[in-house]
Amino acid sequence: MEFTFHDSDQLKDFFENNKLVFEGILLSEAVYVKDKIDEILHIGNIDLVNNAKKLVVYIIDEKDEDLKHFAKLEGIAWAQHSIEISFKLEWVQAIRRTIWTFIEEYNDLKKNSLGIEEFFHLEREINNRVDEFLNTFFINYTIYKDSLIKEQKELVENLSVPIIPIDSAICILPLIGDLDLHRVEIINEKVLDQISHLRIQHLIMDLSGVATMKGETIAELKKVIDGISMMGCETVITGLRKEIVREMTNVGIQFNRQTKTLGTLQQALNEYFVH
């Protein structure tokens, strides 16, 4: 590829006047990513080639704050669209190699005008900025992914404790699936918050969907029920299976006197809404 060069060109002028050459060298360096350019553009509206040119401008012009802001936006965008970060790493390293190919060519055309000190200063400045871009990119990529995981975890936790208001004073908590110590801890946190927030007076806790519980889990659930009573809310337990009742009697666990037990959820609904 033939470079455009004028004796008066500064390094940034040289890059600006040879954008097409830069693009060609970059694509030849990015062996695996170049076949993914259109796919990444389609998935996340991320234009790798133009973004590479923008990054080079920030590096050459020493626009450090713009570079970090750009890296942050890139990190979030790649995380939002779950694009493989291995592609980003290869792409940025290809950009780094292309920049140094340009600097070498520029220095040759300038008849080796760069002295040793100037060269090492340039090397430090450019590589530090490329590294800064990568660090900022990966930090923001990770932060976004972590926040997404946290949101998904909170969603799952809320779904695992589905408190359903029936009227202003009564709610139903239908529990389904395995109950372990972690889930009981979530129930404790969510239920007490909702009792305080909604001013629930009666909580119907339906356990018909829970097949078994270990003794230690039952003991922790009893603590939750005791806490509910302390907040002035009556707990009505429905649907206790024989396996859970047998485990309770084996380990000597009993609910407090304020806790009512009924055979089915329908019985509880009939009692509270019919009579």
LUMTI-317883 format. One record per residue: residue in three letters; y negated, x, z of N, C-alpha, C in turn. Coordinates in pm, whole numbers, padded with zeros to 5 digits, always signed. Layout:
N
ALAYXZYXZYXZ...
REM end
This chain:
275
MET+00120+00084+00000+00000+00000+00000-00125+00087+00000GLU-00226+00047-00076-00347+00125-00091-00455+00076+00003PHE-00513+00170+00077-00617+00138+00173-00755+00142+00109THR-00844+00054+00158-00985+00060+00119-01058+00142+00223PHE-01133+00239+00177-01198+00329+00273-01334+00375+00221HIS-01431+00380+00314-01564+00436+00285-01593+00541+00392ASP-01661+00645+00351-01688+00755+00445-01761+00710+00570SER-01841+00604+00555-01921+00556+00670-01844+00462+00762ASP-01719+00430+00724-01641+00332+00802-01613+00382+00944GLN-01640+00294+01040-01588+00313+01175-01447+00254+01178LEU-01376+00281+01286-01236+00236+01294-01226+00085+01277LYS-01315+00009+01343-01307-00137+01333-01340-00184+01190ASP-01428-00109+01119-01457-00143+00979-01333-00122+00894PHE-01262-00016+00922-01141+00017+00848-01036-00094+00863PHE-01021-00144+00985-00928-00256+01007-00976-00381+00934GLU-01104-00409+00944-01161-00529+00884-01145-00528+00731ASN-01163-00412+00670-01156-00401+00524-01014-00396+00469ASN-00916-00387+00559-00776-00373+00515-00683-00475+00582LYS-00733-00597+00595-00656-00702+00663-00524-00731+00593LEU-00526-00738+00461-00403-00767+00387-00302-00654+00400VAL-00353-00531+00400-00264-00416+00419-00203-00421+00559PHE-00287-00454+00657-00240-00467+00795-00126-00569+00804GLU-00148-00684+00741-00047-00790+00743+00084-00743+00681GLY+00075-00671+00569+00196-00623+00503+00274-00525+00587ILE+00203-00430+00649+00270-00331+00734+00329-00399+00857LEU+00254-00493+00916+00302-00564+01034+00432-00638+01006LEU+00438-00707+00894+00559-00782+00859+00677-00689+00833SER+00649-00571+00781+00758-00476+00759+00808-00416+00890GLU+00721-00412+00991+00759-00360+01122+00836-00464+01204ALA+00798-00591+01190+00859-00699+01269+00982-00752+01194VAL+01089-00678+01202+01208-00706+01120+01264-00845+01146TYR+01281-00881+01273+01345-01008+01307+01246-01124+01315VAL+01126-01096+01361+01029-01203+01384+00973-01260+01254LYS+00964-01177+01150+00898-01224+01027+00968-01346+00966ASP+01099-01359+00992+01171-01476+00942+01151-01599+01031LYS+01084-01579+01146+01061-01689+01240+00918-01739+01238ILE+00834-01677+01156+00690-01709+01157+00665-01856+01126ASP+00726-01908+01021+00704-02048+00983+00761-02143+01088GLU+00876-02106+01145+00938-02190+01248+00852-02199+01372ILE+00796-02085+01416+00710-02083+01534+00581-02160+01508LEU+00529-02149+01386+00409-02226+01349+00438-02375+01355HIS+00557-02414+01310+00596-02556+01310+00620-02607+01451ILE+00685-02527+01534+00720-02570+01670+00597-02582+01759GLY+00515-02477+01758+00406-02472+01855+00267-02458+01796ASN+00256-02473+01664+00127-02454+01597+00067-02318+01632ILE+00155-02217+01640+00114-02080+01674+00120-01995+01548ASP+00005-01949+01504-00005-01869+01381+00005-01721+01419LEU+00124-01666+01408+00147-01530+01454+00060-01427+01382VAL+00047-01440+01252-00026-01340+01175-00175-01341+01210ASN-00236-01457+01208-00379-01464+01242-00405-01427+01388ASN-00312-01464+01475-00326-01427+01617-00315-01276+01635ALA-00232-01212+01553-00219-01066+01559-00352-01001+01519LYS-00414-01052+01415-00543-00997+01371-00650-01017+01480LYS-00645-01132+01545-00741-01159+01654-00720-01060+01769LEU-00593-01035+01802-00562-00941+01909-00613-00801+01876VAL-00596-00759+01753-00643-00626+01712-00794-00615+01727VAL-00866-00720+01692-01013-00719+01708-01049-00699+01854TYR-00982-00771+01944-01011-00757+02088-00979-00616+02136ILE-00873-00558+02084-00834-00423+02125-00934-00319+02074ILE-00964-00323+01946-01054-00224+01886-01197-00238+01938ASP-01241-00363+01957-01379-00388+02004-01393-00379+02157GLU-01280-00352+02224-01281-00336+02371-01326-00463+02442LYS-01285-00576+02390-01319-00705+02451-01209-00745+02550ASP-01213-00681+02666-01104-00694+02761-01089-00836+02817GLU-01200-00900+02849-01192-01035+02905-01141-01135+02802ASP-01187-01121+02678-01138-01207+02571-00989-01184+02548LEU-00948-01058+02558-00806-01024+02539-00720-01091+02646LYS-00764-01084+02771-00686-01143+02881-00681-01296+02871HIS-00795-01355+02833-00799-01501+02815-00706-01543+02701PHE-00709-01469+02594-00622-01497+02479-00475-01483+02519ALA-00443-01379+02595-00305-01357+02641-00259-01472+02730LYS-00349-01522+02815-00316-01635+02903-00282-01759+02821LEU-00367-01790+02722-00343-01907+02637-00211-01892+02561GLU-00185-01771+02512-00061-01745+02439+00061-01764+02529GLY+00053-01710+02651+00164-01723+02746+00197-01868+02775ILE+00093-01948+02798+00113-02090+02827+00170-02162+02706ALA+00118-02132+02588+00165-02198+02465+00313-02168+02439TRP+00352-02043+02455+00492-02007+02432+00583-02072+02536ALA+00534-02083+02659+00613-02148+02763+00625-02299+02738GLN+00515-02360+02697+00515-02505+02670+00618-02542+02565HIS+00632-02458+02465+00721-02490+02353+00856-02418+02362SER+00878-02350+02476+01006-02281+02502+01048-02191+02387ILE+00952-02113+02337+00981-02016+02231+01034-01888+02296GLU+01135-01829+02237+01198-01710+02294+01097-01597+02308ILE+01087-01545+02431+00988-01440+02455+01030-01307+02393SER+01158-01293+02359+01201-01170+02291+01128-01155+02157PHE+01098-01268+02092+01022-01264+01967+00881-01211+01992LYS+00822-01257+02103+00685-01213+02135+00683-01063+02163LEU+00782-01016+02236+00787-00874+02270+00798-00789+02144GLU+00887-00829+02052+00903-00754+01927+00775-00760+01845TRP+00712-00877+01842+00591-00895+01762+00478-00806+01811VAL+00458-00803+01943+00348-00723+01998+00376-00573+01980GLN+00502-00534+01994+00534-00393+01971+00515-00357+01824ALA+00542-00452+01735+00516-00429+01591+00366-00415+01567ILE+00285-00495+01638+00139-00484+01628+00094-00345+01675ARG+00152-00299+01787+00117-00167+01839+00147-00057+01736ARG+00266-00063+01677+00304+00039+01579+00212+00034+01456THR+00176-00089+01415+00089-00104+01297-00051-00049+01326ILE-00100-00072+01446-00231-00016+01483-00228+00136+01470TRP-00122+00198+01519-00116+00344+01514-00094+00396+01373THR-00027+00319+01289-00017+00356+01147-00155+00357+01084PHE-00236+00257+01118-00373+00249+01067-00458+00365+01117ILE-00444+00397+01246-00524+00506+01303-00486+00639+01237GLU-00358+00658+01215-00314+00781+01147-00374+00790+01006GLU-00369+00678+00932-00424+00677+00797-00576+00697+00800TYR-00641+00633+00894-00786+00648+00909-00824+00793+00937ASN-00749+00856+01025-00777+00995+01060-00755+01088+00940ASP-00651+01060+00860-00627+01140+00739-00742+01125+00639LEU-00786+01002+00620-00894+00977+00526-01026+01037+00575LYS-01038+01044+00708-01157+01106+00767-01142+01257+00778LYS-01033+01308+00720-01004+01452+00720-00990+01506+00863ASN-00903+01433+00939-00869+01475+01077-00993+01492+01164SER-01080+01392+01157-01205+01401+01233-01185+01377+01383LEU-01071+01317+01419-01046+01291+01561-01004+01420+01631GLY-01081+01461+01730-01041+01576+01810-00931+01540+01908ILE-00874+01641+01974-00763+01618+02068-00807+01526+02181GLU-00919+01553+02240-00966+01471+02352-00993+01328+02308GLU-01057+01313+02194-01087+01179+02142-00959+01102+02110PHE-00861+01177+02055-00734+01112+02021-00665+01059+02147PHE-00656+01145+02251-00586+01101+02373-00662+00990+02445HIS-00794+00994+02435-00873+00884+02492-00843+00753+02418LEU-00839+00762+02286-00809+00644+02203-00668+00594+02232GLU-00574+00686+02245-00434+00648+02275-00426+00572+02406ARG-00493+00623+02508-00491+00558+02639-00555+00420+02635GLU-00670+00411+02569-00743+00285+02563-00663+00177+02489ILE-00610+00212+02374-00539+00113+02293-00409+00071+02359ASN-00330+00167+02403-00201+00132+02464-00220+00055+02594ASN-00323+00089+02670-00351+00014+02793-00385-00132+02762ARG-00458-00154+02655-00496-00291+02620-00375-00370+02568VAL-00291-00305+02492-00169-00373+02446-00083-00408+02567ASP-00070-00315+02661+00009-00341+02783-00054-00451+02866GLU-00187-00451+02874-00258-00556+02949-00232-00692+02887PHE-00232-00696+02755-00203-00823+02687-00062-00870+02722LEU+00035-00780+02714+00174-00818+02744+00189-00863+02888ASN+00130-00789+02981+00141-00825+03123+00082-00963+03150THR-00038-00986+03096-00104-01115+03118-00025-01227+03053PHE+00027-01201+02935+00109-01300+02866+00230-01339+02950PHE+00305-01239+02996+00429-01267+03070+00401-01332+03205ILE+00293-01292+03271+00257-01353+03400+00229-01502+03382ASN+00150-01536+03282+00114-01677+03261+00230-01757+03204TYR+00314-01693+03124+00437-01758+03077+00524-01795+03197THR+00541-01701+03290+00625-01724+03407+00565-01828+03500ILE+00433-01821+03521+00365-01919+03609+00385-02060+03555TYR+00367-02076+03424+00383-02209+03365+00526-02257+03379LYS+00623-02170+03350+00764-02208+03361+00800-02244+03504ASP+00750-02166+03600+00778-02194+03742+00720-02329+03783SER+00597-02359+03737+00535-02487+03772+00613-02602+03709LEU+00665-02580+03589+00744-02683+03522+00874-02709+03598ILE+00939-02602+03641+01062-02615+03720+01034-02688+03850LYS+00919-02655+03913+00882-02722+04038+00860-02871+04017GLU+00790-02906+03908+00766-03047+03877+00897-03121+03852GLN+00988-03056+03778+01117-03119+03750+01198-03136+03878LYS+01190-03036+03966+01261-03045+04094+01207-03159+04178GLU+01073-03172+04181+01012-03281+04258+01050-03416+04199LEU+01058-03424+04066+01099-03548+04001+01241-03586+04040VAL+01330-03486+04037+01470-03510+04075+01479-03553+04222GLU+01399-03487+04306+01400-03522+04449+01351-03664+04470ASN+01246-03703+04398+01195-03840+04411+01296-03942+04362LEU+01367-03907+04254+01470-03997+04203+01588-04006+04297SER+01612-03898+04374+01725-03897+04467+01694-03975+04594VAL+01565-04009+04615+01523-04090+04730+01440-04207+04677PRO+01506-04304+04612+01432-04413+04546+01396-04525+04643ILE+01281-04513+04707+01236-04616+04801+01172-04730+04720ILE+01232-04850+04732+01190-04963+04650+01122-05068+04740PRO+00992-05088+04725+00924-05191+04805+00969-05333+04762ILE+01002-05416+04861+01038-05555+04834+00920-05646+04862ASP+00854-05619+04972+00725-05683+05000+00642-05584+05081SER+00536-05629+05142+00445-05537+05211+00506-05470+05334ALA+00617-05526+05385+00675-05473+05509+00817-05422+05493ILE+00884-05455+05384+01027-05425+05369+01050-05340+05244CYS+01130-05236+05261+01170-05152+05148+01320-05130+05151ILE+01375-05102+05033+01517-05070+05021+01531-04925+04978LEU+01625-04855+05041+01657-04718+05002+01805-04712+04962PRO+01835-04732+04834+01975-04724+04789+02014-04579+04763LEU+02111-04529+04836+02155-04391+04821+02288-04388+04746ILE+02294-04304+04643+02411-04297+04556+02452-04151+04541GLY+02584-04127+04538+02633-03992+04514+02654-03915+04643ASP+02666-03783+04629+02693-03698+04745+02569-03684+04832LEU+02590-03691+04962+02484-03663+05058+02518-03533+05130ASP+02438-03429+05108+02459-03304+05181+02335-03277+05265LEU+02336-03164+05335+02226-03134+05427+02092-03121+05354HIS+02095-03063+05235+01971-03045+05158+01912-03181+05120ARG+01998-03271+05074+01948-03402+05032+01899-03483+05151VAL+01965-03471+05265+01920-03541+05385+01783-03488+05428GLU+01762-03358+05411+01631-03300+05442+01522-03359+05353ILE+01556-03378+05225+01460-03440+05132+01435-03585+05173ILE+01543-03657+05208+01529-03796+05252+01437-03805+05373ASN+01456-03713+05467+01373-03712+05588+01225-03697+05552GLU+01194-03604+05465+01055-03580+05427+00995-03698+05352LYS+01069-03747+05251+01016-03854+05166+01004-03986+05242VAL+01107-04018+05322+01108-04147+05391+00997-04155+05495LEU+00983-04051+05576+00878-04054+05678+00739-04061+05615ASP+00721-03992+05503+00592-03999+05432+00565-04141+05384GLN+00667-04206+05327+00648-04340+05272+00629-04444+05381ILE+00697-04428+05493+00677-04521+05605+00534-04514+05654SER+00482-04392+05663+00343-04374+05706+00246-04428+05601HIS+00274-04401+05474+00184-04440+05366+00185-04590+05340LEU+00306-04649+05336+00320-04791+05301+00324-04882+05424ARG+00330-04822+05543+00340-04898+05669+00462-04990+05667ILE+00574-04932+05633+00700-05008+05624+00745-05047+05764GLN+00787-05172+05781+00836-05220+05910+00989-05229+05913HIS+01049-05250+05797+01195-05261+05788+01242-05180+05667LEU+01333-05087+05691+01390-05006+05581+01539-05036+05572ILE+01579-05095+05459+01721-05125+05437+01781-05005+05363MET+01865-04929+05431+01928-04810+05375+02070-04846+05332ASP+02088-04858+05202+02220-04899+05150+02303-04775+05117LEU+02418-04763+05183+02506-04647+05166+02633-04681+05089SER+02634-04796+05023+02756-04837+04952+02791-04742+04838GLY+02691-04668+04788+02715-04573+04679+02752-04435+04726VAL+02768-04417+04858+02803-04286+04913+02948-04294+04963ALA+03037-04218+04899+03180-04228+04930+03215-04159+05062THR+03167-04038+05081+03201-03962+05201+03080-03882+05247MET+03082-03846+05376+02982-03757+05433+03049-03673+05540LYS+03015-03547+05545+03066-03461+05651+02996-03493+05783GLY+03062-03458+05892+03008-03487+06024+02869-03430+06045GLU+02845-03306+06001+02714-03244+06021+02606-03315+05940THR+02645-03370+05824+02549-03444+05743+02515-03577+05809ILE+02617-03643+05863+02595-03770+05934+02502-03747+06053ALA+02523-03636+06125+02440-03605+06242+02294-03588+06200GLU+02271-03521+06086+02134-03503+06038+02074-03635+05991LEU+02156-03720+05929+02107-03851+05884+02069-03936+06005LYS+02146-03924+06112+02114-03997+06235+01977-03953+06289LYS+01948-03825+06278+01817-03776+06322+01705-03839+06239VAL+01730-03854+06109+01632-03919+06023+01609-04062+06070ILE+01717-04133+06098+01708-04272+06143+01636-04281+06277ASP+01662-04185+06366+01591-04181+06494+01442-04162+06472GLY+01407-04074+06376+01266-04050+06344+01201-04175+06287ILE+01276-04249+06205+01224-04375+06150+01193-04472+06262SER+01282-04482+06360+01260-04571+06475+01137-04531+06555MET+01118-04399+06570+01002-04350+06646+00871-04388+06580MET+00876-04411+06447+00755-04452+06376+00737-04603+06375GLY+00821-04674+06451+00806-04818+06462+00868-04896+06349CYS+00957-04833+06275+01022-04899+06162+01169-04923+06195GLU+01216-05043+06171+01356-05077+06194+01440-05032+06073THR+01553-04966+06101+01645-04927+05995+01763-05023+05993VAL+01793-05074+05875+01910-05158+05855+02006-05083+05763ILE+02124-05048+05816+02225-04975+05737+02321-05075+05676THR+02339-05066+05543+02436-05154+05477+02535-05070+05396GLY+02653-05129+05377+02750-05070+05286+02822-04947+05339LEU+02829-04930+05470+02901-04814+05523+03049-04822+05485ARG+03101-04718+05425+03242-04716+05386+03329-04673+05504LYS+03454-04712+05497+03545-04684+05608+03562-04533+05631GLU+03554-04454+05523+03571-04309+05539+03457-04250+05622ILE+03335-04302+05600+03221-04252+05677+03228-04301+05822VAL+03266-04426+05840+03280-04481+05975+03386-04402+06052ARG+03497-04371+05986+03605-04294+06051+03554-04156+06092GLU+03474-04093+06004+03419-03960+06036+03322-03970+06154MET+03244-04078+06160+03150-04096+06270+03223-04111+06403THR+03328-04190+06403+03404-04209+06528+03478-04081+06568ASN+03523-04006+06469+03595-03881+06501+03505-03779+06569VAL+03379-03773+06526+03288-03673+06584+03198-03734+06692GLY+03216-03864+06721+03143-03928+06830+02997-03955+06802ILE+02965-03991+06679+02826-04021+06642+02805-04172+06640GLN+02697-04218+06704+02660-04360+06699+02511-04372+06665PHE+02479-04477+06592+02338-04503+06564+02270-04557+06689ASN+02138-04541+06698+02066-04593+06814+02065-04746+06814ARG+02027-04801+06927+02034-04947+06944+01937-05022+06851GLN+01832-04955+06810+01735-05022+06722+01785-05033+06578THR+01895-04963+06547+01947-04961+06410+02049-05073+06393LYS+02027-05155+06291+02118-05266+06263+02211-05226+06149THR+02336-05268+06157+02432-05242+06048+02484-05375+05995LEU+02488-05387+05863+02542-05504+05796+02638-05458+05687GLY+02730-05547+05650+02835-05509+05557+02786-05479+05417THR+02691-05559+05367+02647-05541+05229+02495-05553+05219LEU+02443-05503+05112+02300-05515+05085+02261-05661+05070GLN+02347-05741+05011+02319-05883+04992+02301-05954+05125GLN+02384-05917+05224+02369-05976+05358+02230-05948+05414ALA+02185-05823+05396+02053-05786+05449+01943-05864+05378LEU+01954-05877+05247+01854-05951+05171+01852-06098+05213ASN+01971-06155+05233+01979-06295+05277+01914-06313+05413GLU+01941-06216+05502+01888-06228+05638+01737-06216+05643TYR+01682-06129+05562+01538-06103+05570+01455-06191+05478PHE+01520-06254+05379+01441-06331+05283+01478-06478+05276VAL+01588-06514+05340+01629-06654+05337+01599-06722+05469HIS+01632-06649+05576+01612-06711+05708+01474-06682+05761
REM end
